[in-house]
Amino acid sequence: MLPASYHCDAATLYGPAFAPMLRQAPISALLAEGSDISVMPKKLL
């Protein structure tokens, strides 16, 4: 398995309660096959 990492502002994305846990290095990673996804900029509805 290759090393896993992520880079994001966890407090902004998930809230301050999750930030300390998400600052730690991952201890596992999951790769799942499935449909392609697209991540688009947010829009007001």
C-alpha positions in Angstrom: 0.0 0.0 0.0 1.2 3.5 -0.8 1.3 6.2 1.9 -2.0 8.2 2.1 -2.4 11.9 2.9 -4.9 14.7 2.5 -4.6 18.4 2.7 -7.6 20.5 3.7 -9.0 23.0 6.2 -10.8 20.4 8.3 -12.3 22.9 10.8 -14.0 24.8 7.9 -15.2 21.7 6.1 -16.3 19.5 9.0 -16.5 21.8 12.0 -14.1 22.5 14.9 -15.1 19.3 16.8 -13.5 17.1 14.0 -10.4 19.2 13.3 -8.1 17.6 15.9 -8.8 14.1 14.6 -8.5 15.1 11.0 -5.1 16.8 11.5 -3.6 13.5 12.4 -1.9 11.2 9.8 -4.4 8.7 8.4 -4.0 5.2 9.8 -5.9 3.5 6.9 -7.2 4.3 3.4 -10.0 2.7 1.3 -10.1 2.5 -2.5 -13.4 1.6 -3.9 -14.4 1.1 -7.5 -17.6 2.8 -8.7 -19.0 5.5 -10.8 -16.9 8.5 -11.7 -17.7 11.7 -9.7 -17.2 15.4 -10.4 -16.6 17.9 -7.7 -17.9 21.3 -8.8 -17.7 24.8 -7.2 -20.6 25.5 -4.8 -23.7 27.4 -6.1 -26.5 29.0 -4.3 -29.9 27.4 -5.1 
